Amino acid sequence: MARIHFLTGNEGKLVEAVHHLGPLGHEVVHLSVDGIIEPQADDLETIARSKLEQARAHLPNPDDWLMVEDAGLFVEALDGFPGVYSSYALSTLGNHGLLRLLEHLQSEDLHVEAGLRRAEFKAVAALMTPEGVFIGEGSCLGRIAPAVDGEGGFGFDPVFIPRDLDLAGEPADIGVQGEVSTHGRTFAAVDMDLKGKFSHRTRALADLLTQLGTAE
Ligand code: IMP
């Protein structure tokens, strides 16, 4: 059991990490470091590892653990864009701008998840311990909605429709009604509890915990 310093500017992420890691006996505390540079890279893991390296000198005790978490929306028809640039794309293009980038797609692709509107939220949770770095990955499959839908959530929630999940929490086959479903609505149109069942972030933390269990 360790003290985990979580490098994040997002209060919601901190609450989520405390929720998952606290019951296992880990103490999660907030770490704020000025001047962290996000490197140019096309995958979340490289960025997360770079942030760990930059922040490690700021740990109060070298035996403490350090965690970062990064996420993004990867759209198939845009070769994975906005991906690692999701925050920037949200503040520049926004949800309407993203939809405009997909306007050229055939109308029959609009509702077909196997088609070009397929997209995925991905998250990486990276943890540095004295034994080494552990990387947890989580994803949420889905598609980009034909139009902005819903008032809730944040980021690209209003344009993302997750694929249904089966009873085990795995993505259901395309075209098959799953046990967990937003019924064609976006993340912004459903409540937080339902969105949480699909969460790429929760899955990344769970993957990390599985690895720690194996490593301890
Ligand atoms: P972060 O690395 O978790 O801060 O995520 C980077 C960006 O990806 C956010 O600013 C959002 O634009 C987008 N994003 C990540 N996760 C989500 C989500 O669950 N819903 C909507 N947008 C998200």
Residues whose N, C-alpha, C, O or C-beta is under 5 A from the ligand:
A	BS01	IMP	E69 D70 A71 G72 L73 S86 S87 L90 F154 G155 F156 D157
